[in-house]
Amino acid sequence: MGASPALMGFVLLTVLSLCLLPESVLAITRHYKFNVELKNVTRLCHTKTLVSVNGQFPGPRIVAREGDRLLIKVVNHVQHNISIHWHGIRQLRSGWADGPAYITQCPIQTGQSYVYNFTIVGQRGTLWWHAHISWLRSTLYGPIIILPKRGIPYPFAKPYKEVPIVFGEWFKSDTEAIINQALQTGGGPNVSDAYTFNGLPGPLYNCSAKDTFKLKVKSGKTYLLRLVNSALNDDLFFSIANHTLTVVEVDAVYVKPFETETLVITPGQTTNVLLETKPHYPSATFFMTARPYVTGLGTFDNSTVAGILEYEKPLNFIHSGNSIKKLPLFKPILPPLNDTNFVTNFVNKLRSLGSAQFPANVPQNFDKRFFFTVGLGTSPCPRNQTCQGPNGTMFEASINNISFVMPTTALLQAHFTGQSNGVYVPDFPTSPLIPFNYTGNPPNNTMVSSGTKLVVLPFNTSVELIMQDTSILGAENHPLHLHGYNFFVVGQGFGNFDPNKDPAKFNLVDPIERNTVGVPSGGWVAIRFLADNPGVWFMHCHLEVHTSWGLKTAWLVLDGKLPNQKLLPPPADLPKC
């Protein structure tokens, strides 16, 4: 029996009305539950108990569309305090859901829970989530996949399949014990035992052949690889043997596509690439590998993670009896460990798409300029203790020579309730108090000061920030992450920033927009952003050891005058300290 004309008319009217609905109505609320619990995991023939979400390692992926609201209930079943950060999500007026412990919230204590409530506004692409307290993000992490709004295509060919690949580090030891020991002795922490793709170290490590990530593909197809670097302390090079990758997005921002055989990605960053498979079955398999880009003087994990790109055999190949032969395995050639030239050339290729649909709204002028030095220093060894830092001191790290001291009350709560006395002081210096030759011979005095100091910005201030590496204890690449904002990378260079000459070379047309940027080893980077999101926003090095040593600060962006420019009040279940 066919449908009646009346019913057909009703269905057609319903479809038409849905098409005419505003986009916000098409957005939905997505619910997730994260049970933080212990899980036994074996890697490299060694079993350890680690902190996981829902017993998964790595943790579950979050999938949403631009405009969706997310309600993620995190329940803490372990003995550690927990907080989760949704890395790269703008959190417009929803700073209570940003997640860094003691910055926007007190951590979730054992047996307690908290619902992270936020809406994804104006973002699409790959981001990620991770623990944001101590070194727990070594095992607590997973991808966030933000699809475009319904009916809006990618600005590139639609891929046949999408595959998240999350880079990580594997430690046989408990990472909490590693960083606690380092902070007590003042020395550098023990390094990882392996790198991983989606939690798997791969065949180049002992006792690890069975724990290998395999990407199975068909000939003549396009795959979108969503790459995330969640490693604690290492920038990583990545390549797939005999294949070219097309970069189409970084940090959930579309870019002008460009081809590369190798890419570099710092902790905190994401990169989406298109992989076009070979048109015919290649009768071979291919390694995909990653290993560190190293600039510092400290020890590092000099090893390589490998996965395998495996083509699906066509039926005629299987029936021909050729399947018995062992296929040749091709390996990529990665750049040298310290290849800063490659990194510079790669980063300089990144440009915002800058189309009418996805414009690059870079501030053409700025209200305030800040000059931040970032790097390592020392602090005195406590009495009656032997320290393992330089010349018997303790390692510290700082911005403008101030090593940030974490408060015991969440900064956002202290600000919102007007009870900031004794919690923080709003006088972070806009430039170093004592200028010196930042990338030349280091000064005799390497000691840093310390405190909980914030930068205060009126709402809608346009900011230019120059971040300058220092060579006090050796020049080093520092991936700096700003919470609550994307920013535009308008310039970078080597040596000391020259305020008279360098700004003339800034790109104010189509600079790359992102949330984490590498301050070049022995150089500087210039970023611009508009402070249009009220709240307290953490900024820190995404090398976890540097954050632990104090290379961090926070920006306090005040409310605007209009109701939609004010921070929303805290939720009732906000954790207490």
Secondary structure by P-SEA (a helix, b strand, c coil): ccccaaaaaaaaaaaaaaaaccccccbbbbbbbbbbbbbbbbcccbbbbbbbcccccccbbbbbcccbbbbbbbbbcccccccccccccccccccccccccccccccccccbbbbbcccccccccccccccccccccccccbbbbbbcccccccccccccbbbbbbbbccccccaaaaaaaaaaacccccccccccccccccccccccccbbbbbbbbccbbbbbbccccccbbbbbbbbccbbbbbcccccccccbbbbcbbbbcccbbbbbbbbcccccccbbbbbbcccccccccccccbbbbbbbbbbbcaaaaaacccccbbbbbbbbbccccaaaaaaaaaaaccccccccccccccccccbbbbbbbbbbcccccccccccccccbbbbbbcccccbbbbcccaaaaaaaccccccccccccccccccccccccccccccccccbbbbbbccbbbbbbbbbbbccccbbbbbccccccccccccccccccccccccccccccccccccccccccccbbbbbbbcccccbbbbbccaaaaaaacccbbbbbbbcccccccccccccccccc
